[in-house]
Amino acid sequence: MPLTTTALKKSLEHGDHLRSAIATARPSPDSNEAGHRILFLDLENAAANGVRRELEEMGHKTAWIGLASEERAGLAFQPDLIVINPDASIGNRHAFIALLDKEQFSGTLTLLRPSVHFRDAIALAEQSGIDHVDWLDAPYSAQDIVDRLAHIVRQPHDGDTGDRHFLSWLIQQGRLLPNLTHEFHEKRSLHDDGIAGYETLTRLRNRPSLNPEHIFAPSTILSLEVAATSLAVEAAARLLAALEAEGRPVPIAVNCSAAVLAHPDFLAAMPILLRRHNVAPGMLGIELTEISYSGLDGRLLENMRELATMGIPISLDDFGKGATNFDRISDLPVSEVKIDRKIFQKCRKGEFPPSLLKEIIDYCRSRSIGTVIEGIETADDLVLAKSLGADCGQGFYWGKPVPIESIVPHHGA
């Protein structure tokens, strides 16, 4: 419906009033500590991604949707603030605004301007039953959003439930796999500080800060997890090829649950993927998430041995987080053990005996099994890790996980 001159004037006055209130409002003492949940319906671009990343670093939770089929997932995210680019929502004739009205959305709706479809969008929003509607000039910064949050009441909600429902709707609409992306976290040698490899981490583009463990919960459809793990293998192979082209190849690893590793479809796909990307033996590995490992399942062990014959080394990830005893490591056909960051942190704080951690490392070495200490964040952590005798380390001391473009700047150019 076209916006009349009177309605537009009323809307802009309403926006000016709210902007004035935001400028003079003081944030409550716990507003940043508690954090808000912010949903963006917008076109994807580097600037908007940067804003969402900054907001996450400030302690807020953000999600992004770009298609009409993802709108239910966005509402299930339980946002306090929704920022809509009318030029993105026109793809579904602003049906998301109608959906918010129907579901009695109680948060704040902000529309971006200037945009071609701003007039129609704000007219629809003003005519709806949504109580709090305003606008924001684009381009906007993270601080522009934070200034608005000072004026917005954080609604009571269960964050974990919101994330689960968000994922559930993406899965139902067939939008999980298309929204998966990948980052890579470097592994460093504790002997010469060189890059010894990378770990491939699956991220949800809509919710980049969501822990990968939460993306593939036990309730996730196994076939979907197999497909997602195969996508991670493809991403790892692309990075490996790019590094080889630059003359600096190092092994790349992919996280894999025990359920996926024991699945026949995954085992059948691996040799095809290796041939497709011409992966040399030993250069693409699997990290078995230890928390998912519940025992010496026959199928699991058989597949692990089969992968080893293909030249795919297997690491036991997050050791100490689950229930595997270190004296049974030799029962598993693994070439590396990664010690969970929480165990290392307890060791650093004096809550776990360093001598016991060193014993585990020595035990692995006696069986020609490499060791990696996770969670190295400071120079003191590095000193401690080296004193324990581990082969490699991983942690934010060397940097956070990054996309392939940060490792190989000319990738895809």
RORO-996463 format. One line per 8 residues: number of its first residue (from 1); for each residue x, y, z of N, C-alpha, C. Coordinates in steps of 0.1 Angstrom, whole numbers. Last residue first. Layout:
NUM = X/Y/Z/X/Y/Z/X/Y/Z | ...
***
This chain:
413 = 402/-152/-65/403/-140/-73/404/-143/-88 | 402/-175/-49/390/-171/-57/390/-159/-65 | 426/-161/-28/418/-173/-31/405/-168/-38 | 444/-142/-21/440/-142/-35/431/-154/-39 | 450/-148/6/443/-136/2/438/-136/-12 | 447/-173/25/451/-172/11/444/-160/5 | 437/-165/50/449/-173/49/456/-172/36 | 415/-150/45/425/-144/54/438/-152/54
405 = 400/-167/30/405/-155/24/416/-148/32 | 390/-186/47/401/-190/38/408/-178/32 | 384/-170/80/380/-176/67/392/-179/58 | 398/-181/112/396/-171/101/391/-178/89 | 400/-183/148/397/-189/135/394/-178/124 | 424/-160/163/411/-167/162/410/-174/149 | 459/-163/174/448/-157/166/435/-166/166 | 477/-173/191/482/-171/178/471/-165/169
397 = 462/-174/214/475/-167/215/480/-164/201 | 440/-190/211/439/-176/206/452/-168/208 | 453/-222/200/446/-213/209/447/-198/204 | 475/-250/202/464/-243/195/457/-234/204 | 506/-268/197/496/-260/205/486/-253/196 | 525/-299/197/519/-287/191/509/-280/201 | 538/-317/214/543/-314/201/538/-301/195 | 545/-312/249/536/-315/238/542/-311/225
389 = 560/-307/273/565/-316/262/556/-319/251 | 555/-290/293/549/-303/294/553/-313/283 | 568/-267/285/574/-274/296/568/-288/297 | 550/-258/265/563/-263/261/569/-271/272 | 529/-250/282/526/-260/272/540/-266/268 | 541/-229/297/537/-241/304/535/-252/294 | 546/-210/276/557/-215/284/553/-229/291 | 519/-205/268/529/-211/259/541/-217/266
381 = 509/-193/291/503/-206/286/513/-213/277 | 524/-170/290/526/-179/301/521/-193/298 | 513/-157/268/527/-162/267/530/-171/278 | 479/-171/263/489/-161/267/503/-167/266 | 464/-192/253/459/-179/251/469/-168/255 | 457/-224/244/469/-215/247/465/-201/244 | 438/-244/238/435/-234/248/447/-225/252 | 453/-277/235/444/-266/231/442/-256/242
373 = 481/-294/226/475/-287/238/466/-276/233 | 487/-324/211/484/-310/209/477/-305/221 | 509/-351/202/500/-344/211/499/-329/208 | 512/-382/183/515/-368/186/505/-362/196 | 524/-413/191/512/-406/190/515/-391/193 | 542/-433/197/543/-426/185/531/-418/181 | 541/-442/223/533/-450/213/533/-443/199 | 554/-424/237/559/-437/237/553/-446/227
365 = 537/-402/234/549/-402/227/555/-416/226 | 517/-409/252/514/-408/238/527/-409/230 | 531/-407/276/525/-420/272/522/-420/257 | 537/-380/277/548/-390/275/543/-404/271 | 511/-370/280/519/-367/268/530/-377/266 | 505/-381/305/496/-384/294/504/-382/281 | 524/-369/321/524/-383/319/516/-388/307 | 516/-343/319/529/-346/313/530/-362/311
357 = 494/-345/335/492/-341/321/505/-345/313 | 506/-351/359/496/-361/353/495/-358/338 | 520/-328/364/527/-341/363/519/-351/356 | 501/-309/368/509/-308/356/516/-322/354 | 470/-317/382/485/-318/384/492/-318/370 | 447/-291/383/450/-304/377/465/-305/377 | 446/-266/394/435/-275/398/437/-289/392 | 463/-247/387/467/-255/398/456/-265/402
349 = 458/-233/364/453/-227/377/456/-236/389 | 468/-250/345/474/-236/346/470/-230/360 | 451/-271/347/465/-273/350/472/-260/353 | 428/-259/338/428/-264/352/443/-266/356 | 436/-255/312/433/-243/320/433/-247/335 | 437/-282/303/450/-273/303/447/-261/312 | 411/-289/304/421/-296/312/433/-288/314 | 400/-271/286/396/-270/300/406/-278/309
341 = 410/-279/261/415/-267/267/411/-265/282 | 420/-313/257/410/-303/258/415/-291/266 | 445/-324/236/441/-323/250/432/-311/252 | 445/-346/210/444/-331/213/438/-330/227 | 466/-369/197/456/-367/207/457/-352/210 | 472/-389/167/473/-376/175/462/-375/185 | 466/-411/154/480/-406/153/483/-394/161 | 447/-440/163/448/-425/161/463/-422/161
333 = 431/-465/166/440/-462/156/442/-447/153 | 429/-474/201/423/-466/189/434/-464/179 | 443/-485/221/433/-493/215/427/-487/202 | 459/-465/232/465/-474/222/455/-484/216 | 442/-453/249/445/-446/237/450/-456/227 | 437/-463/274/431/-471/263/433/-464/249 | 448/-447/292/455/-460/290/448/-469/280 | 431/-426/294/443/-424/286/450/-437/284
325 = 397/-432/288/408/-433/297/421/-433/289 | 370/-412/278/380/-421/274/392/-421/284 | 349/-395/283/351/-405/293/362/-415/289 | 355/-361/276/346/-372/276/350/-382/287 | 376/-344/279/363/-338/280/352/-349/281 | 399/-357/274/397/-352/287/383/-347/290 | 404/-344/241/407/-354/251/406/-349/265 | 396/-330/218/390/-327/231/392/-338/241
317 = 401/-357/194/399/-343/198/393/-342/212 | 423/-377/181/413/-378/191/412/-364/197 | 428/-379/145/432/-373/158/420/-376/168 | 440/-398/119/429/-395/128/434/-390/141 | 450/-395/84/453/-396/98/441/-392/107 | 445/-412/56/438/-402/64/441/-403/78 | 453/-432/38/462/-421/41/456/-409/48 | 436/-453/36/435/-443/26/445/-431/27
309 = 441/-466/59/446/-472/47/445/-462/35 | 426/-450/76/440/-450/78/447/-456/65 | 400/-457/69/405/-444/66/420/-443/67 | 400/-483/81/398/-481/66/403/-468/61 | 401/-477/108/412/-484/101/412/-483/86 | 377/-464/110/389/-457/113/401/-464/107 | 359/-485/104/360/-473/95/373/-465/98 | 364/-502/126/366/-507/113/368/-495/103
301 = 356/-486/147/370/-490/146/373/-495/132 | 328/-483/141/337/-472/142/351/-475/140 | 319/-510/142/318/-502/130/328/-490/130 | 324/-515/170/330/-523/159/330/-516/146 | 332/-492/195/322/-497/186/328/-504/174 | 343/-487/222/350/-493/210/340/-500/201 | 327/-457/232/332/-470/234/338/-475/221 | 318/-431/227/313/-438/239/318/-452/241
293 = 326/-400/216/331/-413/216/327/-421/228 | 320/-374/218/310/-382/212/314/-397/211 | 342/-363/229/330/-363/238/319/-372/231 | 360/-363/209/361/-373/220/349/-374/228 | 357/-362/176/353/-355/188/352/-364/199 | 383/-368/155/371/-375/162/369/-368/175 | 394/-353/128/395/-351/143/382/-357/149 | 412/-364/100/399/-364/107/401/-362/122
285 = 432/-348/74/429/-356/85/415/-355/91 | 451/-346/46/438/-343/51/434/-353/62 | 477/-355/42/475/-341/42/460/-336/46 | 480/-382/40/485/-376/52/482/-361/53 | 483/-383/4/482/-390/17/488/-382/29 | 470/-354/-13/481/-363/-11/478/-370/3 | 441/-350/-32/447/-348/-19/458/-359/-17 | 425/-343/-55/439/-347/-56/447/-345/-43
277 = 399/-338/-54/408/-327/-51/422/-331/-51 | 389/-363/-61/384/-351/-68/393/-339/-66 | 401/-381/-43/405/-381/-58/401/-368/-65 | 388/-373/-20/402/-372/-21/407/-372/-35 | 361/-379/-26/365/-365/-23/380/-363/-24 | 363/-406/-29/358/-398/-40/363/-384/-38 | 370/-415/-3/379/-417/-14/376/-409/-27 | 346/-405/12/359/-400/14/369/-403/2
269 = 322/-418/7/324/-405/1/339/-401/1 | 322/-441/23/322/-442/8/325/-429/1 | 321/-430/48/333/-438/44/333/-439/29 | 295/-419/47/307/-410/49/320/-417/44 | 279/-441/45/279/-431/34/291/-422/35 | 283/-455/69/288/-461/56/289/-450/45 | 294/-440/99/283/-441/89/289/-446/75 | 312/-435/118/308/-449/117/298/-451/105
261 = 315/-408/116/327/-416/112/323/-431/110 | 290/-400/126/294/-398/112/305/-407/107 | 293/-408/153/282/-413/145/285/-411/130 | 316/-394/161/317/-408/160/305/-414/152 | 320/-364/141/315/-371/153/317/-386/151 | 348/-345/132/338/-355/128/333/-362/140 | 367/-318/118/360/-324/129/349/-334/124 | 395/-320/98/381/-318/98/375/-325/110
253 = 427/-305/90/419/-315/97/404/-311/97 | 455/-303/69/442/-297/73/433/-308/79 | 491/-299/67/479/-308/69/466/-300/74 | 504/-275/44/504/-281/57/491/-289/59 | 522/-260/18/512/-269/22/514/-274/37 | 533/-237/3/533/-238/17/523/-248/23 | 530/-230/-24/542/-237/-20/544/-237/-5 | 507/-221/-34/516/-211/-29/529/-217/-24
245 = 494/-245/-39/497/-236/-51/507/-225/-47 | 490/-254/-13/500/-261/-22/503/-252/-34 | 470/-236/-5/483/-236/1/494/-243/-7 | 449/-245/-22/454/-231/-23/468/-230/-17 | 446/-271/-14/450/-269/-27/455/-255/-29 | 437/-266/13/449/-274/10/455/-271/-4 | 413/-253/8/424/-246/15/437/-253/12 | 399/-275/-4/401/-262/-11/413/-254/-5
237 = 398/-293/17/405/-296/4/408/-284/-4 | 381/-280/35/395/-283/38/404/-286/26 | 358/-280/20/364/-267/23/378/-269/27 | 353/-308/19/355/-300/6/362/-287/9 | 349/-313/46/360/-319/39/363/-312/26 | 325/-298/49/338/-294/56/350/-300/50 | 308/-314/34/311/-300/30/323/-295/36 | 308/-337/51/314/-338/37/317/-324/31
229 = 294/-326/72/308/-330/74/315/-331/61 | 269/-323/60/276/-311/65/291/-315/67 | 262/-350/55/264/-341/44/272/-328/48 | 261/-359/82/271/-365/72/273/-356/60 | 240/-344/91/253/-342/97/264/-348/88 | 220/-354/76/223/-340/74/237/-337/80 | 218/-380/86/222/-378/72/226/-364/69 | 210/-375/112/223/-380/109/227/-378/95
221 = 194/-347/125/193/-358/115/207/-362/111 | 201/-339/159/202/-336/144/201/-348/136 | 203/-346/185/190/-347/179/190/-344/164 | 229/-341/193/225/-355/191/211/-357/184 | 237/-312/173/234/-318/185/230/-333/183 | 253/-293/155/250/-308/153/249/-314/167 | 254/-268/166/248/-270/153/244/-284/151 | 268/-271/190/253/-269/191/246/-270/177
213 = 294/-273/181/288/-285/188/273/-284/189 | 299/-248/171/297/-259/162/290/-271/168 | 283/-221/188/293/-232/189/289/-243/179 | 277/-191/171/271/-203/176/281/-215/177 | 286/-170/157/292/-172/171/286/-185/177 | 271/-168/134/285/-172/133/291/-175/147 | 243/-174/122/247/-172/136/261/-176/138 | 243/-176/95/233/-167/101/236/-164/116
205 = 264/-193/90/265/-180/85/255/-171/92 | 278/-214/113/265/-211/107/265/-196/103 | 308/-232/106/300/-221/112/287/-220/105 | 332/-257/113/319/-253/106/312/-243/113 | 366/-255/109/355/-253/119/343/-249/111 | 396/-273/105/384/-268/99/372/-267/108 | 428/-265/116/415/-272/119/404/-265/112 | 460/-268/101/448/-260/104/437/-270/107
197 = 496/-269/109/483/-274/103/472/-264/106 | 518/-257/119/518/-272/117/506/-277/110 | 536/-229/116/523/-234/114/524/-249/111 | 563/-228/141/558/-227/127/544/-232/127 | 576/-230/165/565/-220/164/560/-219/150 | 593/-252/169/598/-240/162/588/-229/159 | 579/-266/189/593/-268/188/599/-256/180 | 552/-265/188/558/-260/200/574/-261/200
189 = 535/-255/159/545/-264/165/551/-257/177 | 500/-247/159/514/-243/159/524/-254/165 | 472/-245/139/479/-253/149/494/-250/148 | 446/-222/131/459/-227/129/464/-235/142 | 414/-227/120/422/-223/132/436/-230/131 | 391/-215/97/402/-224/99/411/-218/111 | 356/-218/88/368/-210/92/379/-220/96 | 328/-220/66/339/-226/73/350/-216/76
181 = 292/-223/66/304/-217/61/315/-223/69 | 258/-230/59/270/-234/65/282/-227/58 | 235/-225/45/240/-214/54/253/-218/61 | 228/-247/31/232/-236/23/238/-224/32 | 221/-264/54/234/-267/46/238/-254/37 | 196/-252/62/208/-253/71/221/-255/62 | 173/-250/48/182/-239/47/194/-240/56 | 150/-266/48/161/-269/39/171/-259/38
173 = 131/-260/67/130/-253/54/141/-256/44 | 140/-275/88/127/-278/82/126/-271/69 | 164/-261/94/165/-275/89/151/-279/82 | 155/-237/103/164/-237/91/164/-251/85 | 141/-245/125/133/-240/114/142/-240/101 | 162/-255/142/151/-264/138/143/-258/126 | 177/-231/146/182/-242/139/171/-252/133 | 158/-218/162/163/-212/150/169/-222/141
165 = 155/-235/183/144/-233/175/148/-227/161 | 181/-233/194/176/-246/190/164/-244/180 | 181/-206/201/191/-211/191/186/-224/186 | 160/-205/220/160/-197/208/169/-202/197 | 172/-221/240/159/-225/233/158/-218/220 | 193/-206/248/196/-219/242/184/-224/234 | 180/-183/259/188/-182/247/191/-195/240 | 149/-177/269/159/-188/270/167/-188/258
157 = 140/-144/279/139/-156/270/151/-165/273 | 127/-113/285/131/-126/291/129/-137/281 | 140/-86/265/129/-95/268/134/-108/275 | 153/-56/273/157/-70/270/146/-79/274 | 141/-27/260/141/-36/272/144/-50/267 | 159/-1/246/151/-13/244/152/-22/255 | 177/19/248/163/23/249/154/11/249 | 201/8/243/200/15/256/185/18/258
149 = 199/0/216/196/-10/227/195/-4/241 | 206/23/202/192/19/203/189/9/214 | 234/22/206/226/34/211/211/31/212 | 239/-1/192/241/-1/206/233/11/212 | 236/8/166/227/-3/171/228/-3/186 | 257/26/164/243/30/161/233/20/167 | 278/9/168/275/19/178/261/24/176 | 280/-4/144/276/-12/156/272/-2/167
141 = 265/18/119/276/12/126/271/3/138 | 249/20/87/249/21/101/261/14/107 | 244/39/57/250/28/64/250/30/79 | 210/43/69/221/34/64/231/43/56 | 191/54/96/198/57/84/209/47/81 | 162/38/108/176/41/110/183/43/97 | 130/40/125/139/38/113/153/42/117 | 105/21/143/112/33/140/121/31/128
133 = 80/8/165/85/9/151/93/22/149 | 65/-9/188/77/-1/187/83/-2/173 | 41/-25/185/41/-13/193/53/-4/190 | 23/-38/158/37/-38/165/38/-24/172 | 1/-41/144/-1/-40/158/13/-40/166 | 4/-19/114/3/-32/122/1/-30/136 | 9/5/103/-5/0/103/-7/-13/111 | 36/7/104/28/16/112/14/12/113
125 = 43/-13/85/47/-15/99/38/-6/108 | 33/-2/62/27/-15/66/31/-17/81 | 49/20/60/34/22/61/28/9/66 | 74/9/58/71/16/71/56/19/72 | 72/-2/33/75/-10/44/71/-3/57 | 67/19/15/57/8/16/59/0/29 | 91/34/19/78/40/22/67/29/24 | 113/17/12/111/21/26/96/26/28
117 = 121/7/-12/108/2/-7/106/6/7 | 146/19/-16/136/20/-26/122/17/-21 | 159/36/12/158/24/4/146/26/-5 | 181/53/35/172/53/23/171/40/17 | 167/31/60/165/40/49/178/47/46 | 154/3/77/166/10/72/161/19/61 | 134/-1/106/135/-2/91/147/7/87 | 130/-20/135/137/-8/129/138/-11/114
109 = 110/-29/161/112/-31/147/118/-18/141 | 113/-43/193/114/-31/185/117/-35/170 | 90/-68/206/102/-61/206/101/-48/198 | 68/-84/204/68/-73/214/80/-65/215 | 47/-97/179/61/-94/183/61/-82/192 | 24/-113/172/24/-103/183/38/-100/189 | 22/-127/150/27/-134/162/29/-125/174 | 12/-108/132/4/-120/135/9/-126/148
101 = 34/-91/131/21/-86/136/13/-97/141 | 53/-107/119/56/-102/132/43/-97/139 | 40/-111/95/42/-123/104/45/-118/118 | 42/-86/83/29/-92/86/30/-103/96 | 69/-86/81/63/-76/89/49/-80/93 | 73/-106/62/79/-108/76/72/-98/85 | 63/-97/38/55/-107/46/60/-108/60 | 73/-79/19/73/-75/33/64/-84/42
93 = 74/-94/-4/63/-84/-3/61/-80/12 | 96/-109/-5/84/-116/0/73/-106/3 | 113/-89/-13/114/-102/-20/102/-111/-16 | 113/-69/4/104/-68/-7/103/-81/-14 | 134/-72/22/121/-78/26/111/-78/15 | 154/-58/10/156/-72/11/142/-79/14 | 145/-32/11/149/-37/-2/152/-52/-2 | 142/-28/38/130/-30/30/133/-35/16
85 = 160/-43/62/163/-36/50/151/-38/41 | 154/-43/96/150/-48/83/154/-38/72 | 161/-55/127/165/-45/118/162/-50/104 | 147/-61/158/148/-66/144/150/-54/135 | 154/-69/191/154/-58/181/155/-65/167 | 151/-92/205/146/-80/211/145/-69/201 | 142/-124/190/149/-112/191/143/-101/199 | 139/-153/189/134/-145/200/142/-132/201
77 = 143/-171/168/155/-166/175/152/-158/187 | 119/-174/155/122/-183/166/134/-180/174 | 122/-154/136/112/-152/147/115/-161/159 | 140/-168/119/143/-155/125/134/-152/137 | 125/-190/111/137/-192/119/141/-179/126 | 107/-176/95/102/-183/107/114/-186/117 | 123/-167/75/117/-158/84/112/-164/96 | 135/-182/55/142/-182/68/135/-173/78
69 = 122/-179/31/120/-192/38/127/-192/51 | 130/-154/23/116/-155/29/115/-168/36 | 164/-147/32/154/-152/23/140/-154/31 | 182/-139/51/182/-132/38/171/-136/29 | 190/-132/85/183/-140/75/182/-132/62 | 211/-135/113/209/-128/101/200/-138/92 | 217/-126/148/214/-136/137/210/-128/125 | 236/-121/178/230/-116/165/227/-128/156
61 = 239/-111/211/237/-122/202/230/-117/189 | 264/-91/228/251/-93/222/250/-106/213 | 290/-86/235/282/-95/244/268/-97/239 | 307/-74/218/302/-66/229/293/-74/238 | 310/-93/198/322/-90/207/318/-82/219 | 286/-89/185/288/-102/192/300/-100/202 | 290/-64/174/280/-66/184/282/-79/192 | 310/-71/155/313/-61/166/303/-63/177
53 = 296/-88/138/307/-93/145/311/-84/157 | 278/-70/127/273/-81/136/284/-87/144 | 295/-53/113/287/-48/124/282/-59/133 | 306/-71/94/315/-65/104/307/-59/116 | 283/-76/79/289/-87/86/298/-82/97 | 280/-51/68/270/-56/77/275/-68/85 | 303/-51/52/301/-40/62/291/-45/72 | 300/-73/34/311/-72/43/309/-62/55
45 = 266/-84/31/278/-77/26/288/-76/37 | 234/-95/23/247/-99/29/258/-91/23 | 206/-76/31/214/-81/21/228/-84/27 | 186/-86/60/193/-76/52/200/-83/41 | 174/-87/89/169/-91/76/175/-82/66 | 188/-94/120/189/-86/108/183/-93/96 | 182/-94/154/180/-101/142/180/-91/130 | 196/-97/186/193/-88/175/192/-96/162
37 = 193/-97/220/193/-106/208/188/-97/196 | 216/-82/243/203/-83/236/205/-93/225 | 232/-85/275/232/-86/261/218/-88/255 | 241/-83/301/231/-93/298/231/-95/283 | 261/-63/299/264/-76/305/254/-86/301 | 248/-42/288/258/-48/280/262/-62/286 | 229/-37/309/225/-39/296/235/-46/287 | 233/-32/336/236/-45/332/232/-48/317
29 = 228/-4/339/241/-10/343/244/-23/338 | 211/9/310/211/3/323/224/-3/327 | 222/38/292/220/23/293/220/19/307 | 202/67/290/214/61/295/212/46/296 | 190/88/263/189/76/272/202/71/278 | 194/106/244/195/111/258/194/100/268 | 192/92/220/204/101/222/206/105/237 | 167/81/222/179/72/222/191/80/226
21 = 151/103/219/151/96/232/163/87/233 | 157/109/193/160/119/203/161/112/217 | 146/87/180/161/90/179/165/99/190 | 119/91/186/126/79/192/141/81/191 | 114/114/171/112/114/186/120/103/193 | 120/106/145/128/116/151/127/116/167 | 99/87/142/113/82/142/122/93/148 | 77/103/144/78/92/153/93/88/154
13 = 82/118/121/82/125/134/84/115/145 | 80/98/102/93/105/104/93/112/117 | 52/92/105/63/81/107/76/88/110 | 40/116/98/38/110/111/49/100/115 | 48/118/71/52/128/81/51/123/95 | 35/95/61/50/96/61/55/106/71 | 8/102/64/14/90/71/29/90/72 | 7/124/47/4/125/61/10/114/69
5 = 13/112/22/21/123/28/19/124/43 | 9/76/23/4/90/21/14/100/27 | 24/49/7/24/57/19/19/71/16 | 7/22/-9/15/34/-10/13/42/3 | 8/-12/0/0/0/0/9/12/0
***
